[in-house]
Amino acid sequence: MYAEHSSGIRISDRERERVARILSAAVGEGFLTLEEGDERQAAAYAARYKEQLIPLTADLPDGGRPLIADELRAEAWAAGRGRLFRHAAFVTVAGAVLVTVWALSGAHLFWPLLILAFLTLRLFGHARWLRRGWGWQGYRHGYGHRHGRYSHYR
């Protein structure tokens, strides 16, 4: 049983569901017949290993990812927005700590200025990166968010 699957990497229900959505969209776009879509969806839901999902979408353009591009973009935006909010919270807390330390030190020169400027510029860069959709590019090209999360759908 284990020997027939080279890597033996198991898949989650979420991965099965994503392939099923790709197959449904492929049927809707006319890439697959209804019968082919039903057979492949049944195989997707029965799959236990990563290697079993790959052939189900291999003959679709770009592995079928463009068919559910809007869903992937929404997932990337939701994940990126959460990271952006955490980044903004960090900058706010760090700024408050730096200003408090400066005020308690009694220094005349506002030394936290450079650190605050750097943190703020990085935050704006993060927001710009997310707004331009660069967080989505990884999903579009099958890389997940920097970690190859969806690379097995190639």
Steps between C-alpha positions, in 0.01 A plus 500: 500500500760757603749390234270599212513866610853634466483782753209376707396858576139502610261776399239690694130545435576860403732383221242250376236771502721741305558240227127427494430873449753509216330201339154655539623819338661296219167333431327838503752643253473199270849361556352175631177318428256445783597133518873579510438759770299255710766229467780737590310651794432153637872424465587832670279425800637145519864611476718461805841592360627805317603298194139394450384861451762610248369304196145625559586853391821441301331531159324828587659835409749591775369216713155661514609776740380783271150354523481581870728804490250726674472259794878473529533878480243541780688248716828682439340837582348367822830350613696809398258739665537316831878522478474870413285566809751313719781700344313826570439393860870425544600840360250673729618319813868543411440871435325543832783323684768705321326832568444403864867407544603828333266702725627326813864543398471878496703526179449818298568334167211285375714192434212255422430694178718285273370174644139617471560621145646162402215306662240725337659473156509120530132503597410713197711270282311201634166668426614595151620143436162366603301763309693434178409137527852368537376271777269351238782435251631212708162332494460563129831336425440210738735602778255566782615788714878457484486138617385287208164436658318446170794389290363145474220621270741568214 
